[in-house]
Amino acid sequence: MTSPSPAFNGQAGDSPTGDRLQKVLAAAGIASRRRCEELIAEGRVQVNGVTASLGKRVDPRSDTVSVDGVRIATDPGLVYYALNKPAGVVSTAADPAGRKTVVGLVPAEPRVFPVGRLDADSEGLLLLCNDGGLAYVLTHPSQGVDKEYLVRVHGHPKAGAIRRMREGIDLDGRITAPAKVALVEADLLKVTIHEGRNRQIRRMADAVGHPVRQLVRTRIGPVRLAGLAPGMYRRLSQDEVRKLERAGGAGRPGPQGAGPPGAGPPGPQQPGQDTDG
């Protein structure tokens, strides 16, 4: 019996179709193809939860590929946008009242959905994508992704009001998680939270006697608003997508492009899901 050709290092059960794993990783922007081969050889790459070896072939659209436990967006059909949502635009895919929606501010194809939401009166950073898994990571309260806001309020908050917001406010019989709150100007706060409670910042500000005048979200995890004019969008880089995955901590609960097991692309926003400025 002849020995297998040394050029073939595939794993048992591999399909002869598909792309070489190192090629897929390089196309996703992980590193050069040579460096991707080294990552595979070092045992740092998994395909569908199993450590891969050199020669492994994958289907970028259906296989889940991870490096150091962080899922890589390999499907070329997945798109991710950062949008600077203006006031007066609603964070839904469609609006029965005919108001302008965030989906109307980005390309129509491929179809994307907002990840989380901002009130119609709120402004700033909103992510849109067709990747249900990333949407889950960013919106589920268990993932703990930080979201940062600049909040202009009525009046001049004193130390006691700021301390209450930091330590927790009773909303509907449940105390909010500790928040980062800093006084930027006499009537301007920088607030960072990671929960997902409806109109949370506005309700916290109301509770300490300083209703919100203007609210702008400036950061979601590692992605910042800087450089985007109101109503403008940009595509996220592969590096930003990977950093968003890492920001979720717990990572993916299901297959690529899915939220919890069995879920498909992200759909219309559900009430109470994700923080609402």
N, C-alpha and C positions, 0 to 999 in steps of 0.2 A: 504494500500500500504506500502510495506516495504521500509525503508530508504536505500540509497546507502551504500554499505560497506565503512567504514572509510578508508579502504586500497586503495580505488579508489578515486584519486583526479584529474583525468584527466579533460581536458577542453572539452566543447561541441564541437562535430565535429571531435574529435581525432580519428585517425585510431587505431584499436586494434593491428595493426602490428607496426613495428619500434622499436627502442631502447629507453629506458628511457633517458630523457634529461640529468639528472645528470651523467648517465653512459657515454654518448657521450662526455660531457664536461670533465669528468675525463680522458677519453681515449685521448682527445686532449691535455692533459697536463695542463689544467687550474688550477686545485687544486685537493685535495682529493674528493672522492664522497660526503662525509659529508659536506665539505665546498661548493661544487657545489650546494648541496641542499639548503644551506643557501643563496647563491647568487640568486637562483631562488626565494626563499621565500622573499628576499629583493626587488624583482622586477627589478633586474639588468640584467636579461637575456631575450632576444627577439628571437622569432622564426618567420621567414618571416615577420619581422617588428612588430609583436604583442608580448606584454609582456606575458611571459610564466608563468605557475603555476606548482607546484609540481605534478608529475604524467604524465606530457606531454610526448608524444612519438614522435620521429622524425626519418626521414630517413636521415642518415648522408650524403648520396650522392646527395640528391636533395633539402633538406631544408637549408635555410640560418639561421645560429645561430650566435647571437651577444651577447657579454657581455659588458655592459656600452657603447653600440653603436659601438663597434669594432667587425667586423666579425671574426669568429673563423673558421679555416680550419678544418672541421670535416670529409671531404671526405677522406677515406683512400687511394684513388687512386691518390690524389694530392701529387706531390713531388716538392721539392725546393732545388736547388743546388747553392752553391757559388763556382765559378771557378776562378783560377788565370790564365787569358788568356795570353799566351806567344805572343811575337811579331811574325808576319808571319802567324797567324791563323785568319781566317775571322769569323765575328760574324753573321753567317747565318746557317740555317739548312742544306743547300746544296750549292755547288759552281760549276757552269758550267765549270770553268777553272780547276777544279780538285784540288784546294788548300785544305789544312786541315781546317776543320771547328770546331767551339767550341762544336757543338753537338757530334762530334766524340770523344770528350774527357770525356764524361760522359756516364753512362749506356744507352744502346739503348732502353730499355723498363723500365717504360712507356716513351713514346716519349715526349720530352720536347723541348722548344724553348727558344732562348735568349731573355731576357727582356732588350730592348734597344740594344745598340751596342757600340763597340770600333773599331776604325780604325784597319786595318790589322797591321799597324806599332805600334799601341798602346798596352799597357800591363795592367794587373791588374784585379781588381774585376769585374766580370760579373755574373749576376744572370740568371739562367735558370729554367723554371718551366712549368707546364701544367695547370696553373691557370690563365685564361684570366683576371679575376677580379683584381688580384694582379698586373698583367702586366700593366693594365690600370692605377692603382693607382701610379705605379712607373714611368710611362713614360709620362703621360699626363701633359702638362705644368701647368694646373690649380692646380695640386696637390702639387707642390712646394717641392718635396723631394730633400734634399741636396745630392750632389755627390762631393766627395773630390778627388783631384789629386795632385801628386807630379810631377812637370814639370821642366825638365832640359832644359835650353835655351842657345842660342848662346849669348855671351856677358854678361855684368853685369848690370841688370836693375837698374835704379836709382829711386829715390822717385817719380819723375814725371810720369814715365812709370807705376809704380805700382798703383799710384793714378788714372790714366786713366782707367786701367783695373778694379779697384774697382768701379769707378763711372759709367762706361759704355762706350762701343765702338760702333761706327756706323758700323753695318754690313748690307749691302743691304738696306740702308736707314732706318734702325730701330736700336735704341740704345739697347744694351744688358742690362739686369737687373743688379742692383748692385751685385757685387761679393765680396767674402772674398779672399783677396790676401795677403800673408805674405812672406817675404824673409827669406828662411831657410839657404841658403848659397849664395855665391856671384852670382852663376848662377842657383840656385834652388829655385823655388817658390812652395808654397802650395796654391792651388786655390780651392775654393768651390763655385759651382754654382748650380742653381736649374731649369734653363730653359731647352730647348730641341732643340737647334739650331745646324744645321749641322756643324761639325768640329769647334765648337765654340771656344774652348780654343786655338787651333792652329791658328785660324784666329785672335783672340784677341792678341795673342803673336806676330803674324806677323805685326799687325797694330801698335804696339808700338816699332817695330824694333828689336825684340828679338825672331826669329823663334825657334820653338821647336826642341830640339835634342832628347829628350826621354820623354814619358808621361806614367805615371802609375796611374791608378785609385785605390785609397786606401780605399774608403768608399762609401757605398750607404745607406743613412739614418743611421740606427743604426748598420748596418752590416759592419764589417771591414775585410780587406784583411789579416791581421796579421796571421802568422802561416801556410799559404798555399804557397808551392813552385810552381814555374811556371809549368803550365800544370796539376796541381793537383786540386781536387775538394772535397767538403764535403757537406753533407746534412744540411740544415738549421734546427734548432730546432723549435718547436712550438712557443717558446717564441720569437725567432727572427722573425718568420712570423707575430706574433701579433704586434710586434714593428714596422715592416714594414707597416702594415695596419695603425697603428696610425700615422706614419710619413707622410702618404698621406693627413692627415687632413680631407679632404672632404669625405673620405671613399668610400664605394662601390656605383656605380651608378646603378648596376644591380644585378641579382641573383648570388649566389655563383658559382665560376668557369667561370664567364662571365665578359666581359668588359662592354661597354655600353649595355643597354638593347637589348637582342637578340643576342649578340655576343657569340661565342664559345671559345674554347681554344685559346691561343695566337698563331698566325701564323707567317709567315716570317715577318721580320722587315720592316716597311714602311718608306720611305724616310722622313727625317725631324722629325721623332718621337724619342724622348729621346735625351739626350745630347750625343755628339760624341767627344771623346778625339782625 
